[in-house]
Amino acid sequence: METSERLALASIVINIFLVALKYGLAKVSGSLALAADAIHSFSDVVASSTIFIGIKLSKRHPPAFPYGLYKVENLISLLVAFLIFGAGFEIIKIVFAKERATPLRQTPVAIIGVGITMVITYLFSRYEYKKGKEIGSPSIIADAQHIKTDMFSALAILVGLLGETFGIGLDKIVALFIAVLIGKAGLEILVDSVKVLLDASIDFATLDKVRNIALSEPHVAEIKKILGRSSGRYKFIELVITLRVHNLEKAHLISKQIEQMIKQKIPHVDHILIHYEPISKDSLVYTAPLDVDQVTISEHFGDAPYFYFIKLRKDNYILEEKIVSNPYAKEKKGKGIKVSEWLIKNGVDILVSRQRLEGRGPFYVLSDAGIEIIPTQYKTITNIKQALVKGDLIEGSFQQ
Protein backbone atom coordinates (compact mmCIF):
# COMPACT_ATOMS: atom_id res chain seq x y z
CA MET A 1 0.00 0.00 0.00
CA GLU A 2 1.10 3.55 -0.63
CA THR A 3 1.52 6.10 2.16
CA SER A 4 -2.00 7.56 1.91
CA GLU A 5 -3.60 4.11 2.19
CA ARG A 6 -1.47 3.18 5.19
CA LEU A 7 -2.39 6.45 6.92
CA ALA A 8 -6.10 5.94 6.25
CA LEU A 9 -5.89 2.38 7.60
CA ALA A 10 -4.02 3.57 10.69
CA SER A 11 -6.74 6.19 11.20
CA ILE A 12 -9.40 3.45 11.16
CA VAL A 13 -7.49 1.40 13.76
CA ILE A 14 -6.93 4.39 16.05
CA ASN A 15 -10.57 5.45 15.86
CA ILE A 16 -11.71 1.91 16.71
CA PHE A 17 -9.38 1.98 19.72
CA LEU A 18 -10.80 5.39 20.77
CA VAL A 19 -14.38 4.07 20.53
CA ALA A 20 -13.49 1.15 22.82
CA LEU A 21 -11.59 3.37 25.27
CA LYS A 22 -14.27 6.05 25.49
CA TYR A 23 -17.07 3.50 25.82
CA GLY A 24 -15.15 1.74 28.61
CA LEU A 25 -14.55 5.07 30.39
CA ALA A 26 -18.25 5.94 30.02
CA LYS A 27 -19.23 2.65 31.64
CA VAL A 28 -16.74 3.08 34.47
CA SER A 29 -17.54 6.74 35.22
CA GLY A 30 -21.19 6.91 34.25
CA SER A 31 -20.44 10.01 32.10
CA LEU A 32 -23.06 10.64 29.44
CA ALA A 33 -20.63 13.02 27.72
CA LEU A 34 -18.10 10.23 27.29
CA ALA A 35 -20.81 7.90 26.01
CA ALA A 36 -21.86 10.48 23.43
CA ASP A 37 -18.23 11.04 22.45
CA ALA A 38 -17.79 7.29 21.97
CA ILE A 39 -20.66 7.40 19.46
CA HIS A 40 -18.97 10.37 17.79
CA SER A 41 -15.73 8.38 17.51
CA PHE A 42 -17.67 5.54 15.90
CA SER A 43 -18.75 7.97 13.19
CA ASP A 44 -15.04 8.77 12.79
CA VAL A 45 -14.44 5.09 12.03
CA VAL A 46 -17.00 5.35 9.23
CA ALA A 47 -15.36 8.56 7.95
CA SER A 48 -11.86 7.03 7.96
CA SER A 49 -13.17 3.93 6.19
CA THR A 50 -14.76 6.16 3.55
CA ILE A 51 -11.45 7.97 3.07
CA PHE A 52 -9.63 4.65 2.64
CA ILE A 53 -12.13 3.54 -0.02
CA GLY A 54 -11.94 6.98 -1.67
CA ILE A 55 -8.15 6.79 -1.95
CA LYS A 56 -8.45 3.35 -3.52
CA LEU A 57 -11.01 4.63 -6.04
CA SER A 58 -9.03 7.80 -6.86
CA LYS A 59 -6.19 5.75 -8.35
CA ARG A 60 -8.42 4.21 -11.02
CA HIS A 61 -8.51 5.38 -14.65
CA PRO A 62 -11.72 3.95 -16.12
CA PRO A 63 -12.45 4.63 -19.84
CA ALA A 64 -15.29 6.99 -18.92
CA PHE A 65 -12.87 9.13 -16.87
CA PRO A 66 -9.71 9.62 -19.00
CA TYR A 67 -8.30 12.18 -16.55
CA GLY A 68 -8.69 9.74 -13.65
CA LEU A 69 -10.82 9.76 -10.52
CA TYR A 70 -8.44 11.95 -8.54
CA LYS A 71 -11.22 14.31 -7.48
CA VAL A 72 -12.81 11.53 -5.45
CA GLU A 73 -10.36 12.61 -2.74
CA ASN A 74 -11.76 16.15 -2.90
CA LEU A 75 -15.32 14.82 -2.66
CA ILE A 76 -14.28 12.86 0.42
CA SER A 77 -12.69 16.01 1.86
CA LEU A 78 -15.96 17.84 1.31
CA LEU A 79 -17.80 15.10 3.20
CA VAL A 80 -15.25 15.26 6.03
CA ALA A 81 -15.75 19.04 6.25
CA PHE A 82 -19.44 18.48 7.03
CA LEU A 83 -18.51 15.76 9.54
CA ILE A 84 -16.22 18.29 11.24
CA PHE A 85 -19.12 20.76 11.42
CA GLY A 86 -21.15 17.94 12.95
CA ALA A 87 -18.41 17.31 15.51
CA GLY A 88 -18.56 20.95 16.58
CA PHE A 89 -22.33 20.69 16.96
CA GLU A 90 -21.97 17.50 18.98
CA ILE A 91 -19.59 19.21 21.42
CA ILE A 92 -22.14 22.00 21.98
CA LYS A 93 -24.89 19.42 22.34
CA ILE A 94 -22.89 17.30 24.81
CA VAL A 95 -22.10 20.25 27.08
CA PHE A 96 -25.39 22.15 26.92
CA ALA A 97 -27.82 19.24 26.87
CA LYS A 98 -26.13 16.73 29.17
CA GLU A 99 -27.98 15.29 32.11
CA ARG A 100 -26.57 16.33 35.46
CA ALA A 101 -28.70 13.94 37.50
CA THR A 102 -26.39 11.00 36.96
CA PRO A 103 -23.65 11.03 39.60
CA LEU A 104 -20.14 10.44 38.30
CA ARG A 105 -18.04 7.51 39.46
CA GLN A 106 -14.31 6.97 39.27
CA THR A 107 -13.74 10.56 38.13
CA PRO A 108 -9.91 10.41 38.37
CA VAL A 109 -9.90 7.33 36.11
CA ALA A 110 -12.14 9.13 33.63
CA ILE A 111 -9.91 12.23 33.70
CA ILE A 112 -6.77 10.16 33.08
CA GLY A 113 -8.50 8.22 30.30
CA VAL A 114 -9.69 11.40 28.58
CA GLY A 115 -6.16 12.78 28.86
CA ILE A 116 -4.84 9.66 27.11
CA THR A 117 -7.34 10.11 24.24
CA MET A 118 -6.22 13.72 23.86
CA VAL A 119 -2.56 12.73 23.60
CA ILE A 120 -3.32 10.00 21.05
CA THR A 121 -5.47 12.21 18.84
CA TYR A 122 -3.03 15.13 19.02
CA LEU A 123 0.05 13.09 18.11
CA PHE A 124 -1.61 11.11 15.32
CA SER A 125 -3.42 14.11 13.81
CA ARG A 126 -0.17 16.07 13.74
CA TYR A 127 1.71 13.17 12.12
CA GLU A 128 -1.08 12.51 9.62
CA TYR A 129 -1.33 16.19 8.70
CA LYS A 130 2.44 16.40 8.11
CA LYS A 131 2.42 13.29 5.91
CA GLY A 132 -0.70 14.48 4.11
CA LYS A 133 1.07 17.73 3.23
CA GLU A 134 4.13 15.82 2.03
CA ILE A 135 2.16 13.61 -0.35
CA GLY A 136 -0.36 16.34 -1.20
CA SER A 137 -3.41 14.23 -0.30
CA PRO A 138 -6.46 16.43 0.44
CA SER A 139 -8.42 13.56 2.01
CA ILE A 140 -5.59 12.65 4.41
CA ILE A 141 -5.18 16.32 5.38
CA ALA A 142 -8.94 16.54 5.98
CA ASP A 143 -8.88 13.34 8.04
CA ALA A 144 -6.06 14.76 10.17
CA GLN A 145 -8.14 17.87 10.84
CA HIS A 146 -11.14 15.68 11.62
CA ILE A 147 -9.20 13.60 14.15
CA LYS A 148 -7.90 16.83 15.66
CA THR A 149 -11.51 17.74 16.48
CA ASP A 150 -11.59 14.64 18.70
CA MET A 151 -8.86 16.22 20.78
CA PHE A 152 -10.97 19.38 21.14
CA SER A 153 -14.00 17.27 21.98
CA ALA A 154 -12.01 15.44 24.65
CA LEU A 155 -10.78 18.80 25.98
CA ALA A 156 -14.36 20.02 26.42
CA ILE A 157 -15.25 16.81 28.26
CA LEU A 158 -12.11 17.06 30.41
CA VAL A 159 -12.99 20.63 31.41
CA GLY A 160 -16.49 19.43 32.25
CA LEU A 161 -15.19 16.61 34.42
CA LEU A 162 -12.75 18.90 36.24
CA GLY A 163 -15.44 21.52 36.66
CA GLU A 164 -17.85 19.05 38.23
CA THR A 165 -15.07 17.76 40.50
CA PHE A 166 -14.26 21.24 41.81
CA GLY A 167 -17.71 22.74 41.40
CA ILE A 168 -16.66 25.23 38.70
CA GLY A 169 -18.84 25.59 35.58
CA LEU A 170 -16.41 26.39 32.77
CA ASP A 171 -17.55 23.68 30.37
CA LYS A 172 -20.00 25.85 28.37
CA ILE A 173 -17.48 28.64 27.74
CA VAL A 174 -14.78 26.18 26.70
CA ALA A 175 -17.23 24.29 24.48
CA LEU A 176 -18.19 27.46 22.58
CA PHE A 177 -14.54 28.37 22.06
CA ILE A 178 -13.67 24.88 20.83
CA ALA A 179 -16.72 24.83 18.52
CA VAL A 180 -15.47 28.02 16.87
CA LEU A 181 -12.02 26.48 16.29
CA ILE A 182 -13.60 23.34 14.84
CA GLY A 183 -15.89 25.40 12.60
CA LYS A 184 -12.87 27.32 11.26
CA ALA A 185 -11.01 24.07 10.45
CA GLY A 186 -14.08 22.65 8.70
CA LEU A 187 -14.58 25.84 6.70
CA GLU A 188 -10.99 25.80 5.41
CA ILE A 189 -11.36 22.22 4.20
CA LEU A 190 -14.76 23.02 2.66
CA VAL A 191 -13.40 26.02 0.73
CA ASP A 192 -10.30 24.12 -0.50
CA SER A 193 -12.44 21.18 -1.66
CA VAL A 194 -14.96 23.35 -3.49
CA LYS A 195 -12.19 25.33 -5.20
CA VAL A 196 -10.63 22.14 -6.60
CA LEU A 197 -14.00 20.69 -7.64
CA LEU A 198 -14.72 23.94 -9.53
CA ASP A 199 -11.28 23.80 -11.22
CA ALA A 200 -9.89 26.88 -9.51
CA SER A 201 -6.31 27.77 -10.34
CA ILE A 202 -3.48 26.20 -8.38
CA ASP A 203 -1.61 28.52 -6.04
CA PHE A 204 0.44 31.44 -7.40
CA ALA A 205 3.71 30.13 -5.93
CA THR A 206 3.44 26.90 -7.97
CA LEU A 207 2.52 28.78 -11.16
CA ASP A 208 5.47 31.11 -10.63
CA LYS A 209 7.77 28.12 -10.16
CA VAL A 210 6.50 26.61 -13.42
CA ARG A 211 7.12 29.94 -15.16
CA ASN A 212 10.72 30.14 -13.89
CA ILE A 213 11.42 26.54 -14.92
CA ALA A 214 10.15 27.19 -18.45
CA LEU A 215 12.09 30.44 -18.78
CA SER A 216 15.30 28.70 -17.66
CA GLU A 217 15.27 26.94 -21.03
CA PRO A 218 17.24 29.35 -23.31
CA HIS A 219 15.07 28.60 -26.34
CA VAL A 220 11.94 29.96 -24.63
CA ALA A 221 11.40 33.54 -25.75
CA GLU A 222 8.07 34.21 -24.05
CA ILE A 223 5.36 32.57 -21.97
CA LYS A 224 2.03 33.68 -23.38
CA LYS A 225 -0.22 31.74 -21.04
CA ILE A 226 0.15 29.54 -17.99
CA LEU A 227 -2.75 27.67 -16.40
CA GLY A 228 -2.97 25.08 -13.67
CA ARG A 229 -5.62 23.20 -11.74
CA SER A 230 -5.68 20.51 -9.08
CA SER A 231 -7.39 17.15 -9.12
CA GLY A 232 -7.08 15.33 -5.83
CA ARG A 233 -3.41 15.45 -4.89
CA TYR A 234 -2.31 15.90 -8.50
CA LYS A 235 -1.78 18.99 -10.66
CA PHE A 236 -2.62 19.59 -14.32
CA ILE A 237 -0.61 22.33 -16.05
CA GLU A 238 -1.01 24.02 -19.43
CA LEU A 239 1.57 26.30 -21.08
CA VAL A 240 1.56 28.39 -24.25
CA ILE A 241 5.14 29.37 -25.10
CA THR A 242 7.06 31.04 -27.89
CA LEU A 243 10.30 29.34 -28.93
CA ARG A 244 13.38 30.70 -30.67
CA VAL A 245 13.37 27.79 -33.12
CA HIS A 246 11.80 27.16 -36.50
CA ASN A 247 12.16 23.40 -36.63
CA LEU A 248 9.04 21.58 -35.34
CA GLU A 249 11.00 18.49 -34.33
CA LYS A 250 13.36 20.65 -32.29
CA ALA A 251 10.41 22.52 -30.74
CA HIS A 252 8.81 19.22 -29.74
CA LEU A 253 12.06 18.05 -28.12
CA ILE A 254 12.36 21.31 -26.16
CA SER A 255 8.76 21.05 -24.91
CA LYS A 256 9.46 17.50 -23.69
CA GLN A 257 12.56 18.71 -21.84
CA ILE A 258 10.52 21.47 -20.16
CA GLU A 259 7.87 18.92 -19.19
CA GLN A 260 10.48 16.66 -17.58
CA MET A 261 12.04 19.56 -15.65
CA ILE A 262 8.63 20.60 -14.28
CA LYS A 263 7.80 17.06 -13.17
CA GLN A 264 11.22 16.70 -11.50
CA LYS A 265 11.01 19.96 -9.55
CA ILE A 266 7.28 20.11 -8.70
CA PRO A 267 5.72 17.10 -6.94
CA HIS A 268 2.47 15.44 -7.97
CA VAL A 269 2.24 16.85 -11.50
CA ASP A 270 0.18 14.31 -13.44
CA HIS A 271 -0.31 15.99 -16.80
CA ILE A 272 1.40 18.84 -18.68
CA LEU A 273 0.13 20.25 -21.97
CA ILE A 274 2.55 22.57 -23.81
CA HIS A 275 1.50 24.53 -26.87
CA TYR A 276 4.54 25.91 -28.68
CA GLU A 277 4.88 28.29 -31.58
CA PRO A 278 7.86 29.91 -33.32
CA ILE A 279 8.80 33.41 -32.34
CA SER A 280 7.26 36.09 -34.57
CA LYS A 281 9.62 39.02 -35.14
CA ASP A 282 9.16 42.34 -36.89
CA SER A 283 12.91 42.68 -37.29
CA LEU A 284 16.04 40.53 -37.58
CA VAL A 285 19.49 41.05 -36.10
CA TYR A 286 22.47 40.13 -38.31
CA THR A 287 26.06 39.96 -37.11
CA ALA A 288 29.48 39.43 -38.69
CA PRO A 289 32.99 39.13 -37.20
CA LEU A 290 35.34 42.04 -38.02
CA ASP A 291 39.11 42.53 -38.17
CA VAL A 292 41.02 45.21 -36.26
CA ASP A 293 40.22 47.87 -38.89
CA GLN A 294 36.48 47.43 -38.03
CA VAL A 295 35.71 47.26 -41.76
CA THR A 296 37.05 43.95 -43.09
CA ILE A 297 35.12 40.74 -42.44
CA SER A 298 37.34 38.52 -40.29
CA GLU A 299 38.44 35.10 -41.51
CA HIS A 300 38.05 33.91 -37.92
CA PHE A 301 35.14 33.60 -35.52
CA GLY A 302 36.18 33.30 -31.89
CA ASP A 303 39.39 35.28 -32.46
CA ALA A 304 37.67 38.19 -34.23
CA PRO A 305 38.37 41.41 -32.26
CA TYR A 306 35.02 42.99 -33.17
CA PHE A 307 31.50 42.08 -34.25
CA TYR A 308 29.24 44.14 -36.48
CA PHE A 309 25.54 44.15 -35.55
CA ILE A 310 22.81 45.41 -37.86
CA LYS A 311 19.07 45.31 -37.12
CA LEU A 312 16.74 45.27 -40.12
CA ARG A 313 12.99 45.68 -40.41
CA LYS A 314 11.02 43.28 -42.63
CA ASP A 315 11.20 45.80 -45.48
CA ASN A 316 15.03 45.84 -45.07
CA TYR A 317 15.01 49.27 -43.45
CA ILE A 318 17.98 49.66 -41.08
CA LEU A 319 16.79 50.20 -37.51
CA GLU A 320 20.17 50.03 -35.77
CA GLU A 321 23.81 49.20 -36.47
CA LYS A 322 26.82 49.08 -34.20
CA ILE A 323 30.30 47.62 -33.77
CA VAL A 324 31.06 45.91 -30.46
CA SER A 325 34.34 44.56 -29.09
CA ASN A 326 34.52 40.79 -28.74
CA PRO A 327 34.71 40.24 -24.93
CA TYR A 328 36.22 36.75 -25.41
CA ALA A 329 38.83 37.45 -28.09
CA LYS A 330 41.67 37.11 -25.56
CA GLU A 331 40.36 33.87 -24.01
CA LYS A 332 42.73 30.91 -24.28
CA LYS A 333 40.16 28.12 -24.20
CA GLY A 334 36.61 27.72 -25.44
CA LYS A 335 36.39 31.20 -26.93
CA GLY A 336 34.24 30.01 -29.86
CA ILE A 337 31.60 28.58 -27.53
CA LYS A 338 31.65 31.64 -25.29
CA VAL A 339 31.26 33.99 -28.26
CA SER A 340 28.34 31.89 -29.51
CA GLU A 341 26.60 32.16 -26.15
CA TRP A 342 27.31 35.93 -26.12
CA LEU A 343 25.69 36.33 -29.55
CA ILE A 344 22.65 34.38 -28.37
CA LYS A 345 22.26 36.70 -25.38
CA ASN A 346 22.45 39.68 -27.73
CA GLY A 347 19.44 38.43 -29.65
CA VAL A 348 21.25 37.57 -32.91
CA ASP A 349 19.12 35.83 -35.55
CA ILE A 350 21.64 35.39 -38.38
CA LEU A 351 25.44 35.12 -38.42
CA VAL A 352 27.25 36.08 -41.63
CA SER A 353 30.67 34.41 -41.68
CA ARG A 354 33.55 33.86 -44.06
CA GLN A 355 34.70 30.93 -41.92
CA ARG A 356 32.97 27.59 -42.24
CA LEU A 357 31.75 26.48 -38.80
CA GLU A 358 30.16 23.11 -39.64
CA GLY A 359 31.26 20.31 -37.34
CA ARG A 360 32.63 22.67 -34.71
CA GLY A 361 31.34 23.61 -31.26
CA PRO A 362 30.07 27.11 -32.17
CA PHE A 363 28.03 25.67 -35.06
CA TYR A 364 26.13 23.34 -32.71
CA VAL A 365 25.58 26.02 -30.07
CA LEU A 366 24.28 28.57 -32.60
CA SER A 367 22.16 26.05 -34.50
CA ASP A 368 20.70 24.72 -31.28
CA ALA A 369 19.59 28.28 -30.45
CA GLY A 370 17.93 28.64 -33.85
CA ILE A 371 20.52 31.08 -35.22
CA GLU A 372 21.01 30.75 -38.98
CA ILE A 373 24.59 30.76 -40.29
CA ILE A 374 25.08 32.30 -43.74
CA PRO A 375 28.48 31.75 -45.40
CA THR A 376 29.69 34.66 -47.51
CA GLN A 377 32.62 35.80 -49.64
CA TYR A 378 31.95 39.47 -49.06
CA LYS A 379 35.03 41.14 -47.59
CA THR A 380 33.68 44.30 -45.95
CA ILE A 381 30.70 45.36 -43.88
CA THR A 382 29.86 47.84 -46.65
CA ASN A 383 29.30 44.95 -49.06
CA ILE A 384 27.17 43.08 -46.51
CA LYS A 385 25.15 46.16 -45.63
CA GLN A 386 24.38 46.89 -49.30
CA ALA A 387 23.36 43.28 -49.92
CA LEU A 388 21.05 43.25 -46.87
CA VAL A 389 19.34 46.51 -47.87
CA LYS A 390 18.77 45.11 -51.38
CA GLY A 391 17.52 41.82 -49.91
CA ASP A 392 20.22 39.83 -51.73
CA LEU A 393 21.83 38.18 -48.66
CA ILE A 394 19.60 35.17 -48.06
CA GLU A 395 20.07 31.86 -46.31
CA GLY A 396 22.53 29.63 -48.16
CA SER A 397 23.86 32.44 -50.39
CA PHE A 398 27.52 32.48 -51.26
CA GLN A 399 27.91 35.82 -52.98
CA GLN A 400 30.99 36.98 -54.91
Helices and strands as residue ranges (DSSP letters): H 3-29, H 32-58, H 72-97, H 107-135, H 138-166, H 171-197, H 204-215, E 220-231, E 234-243, H 248-265, E 269-278, E 283-290, E 306-313, E 318-325, H 335-345, E 350-353, H 361-368, E 372-375, H 381-390
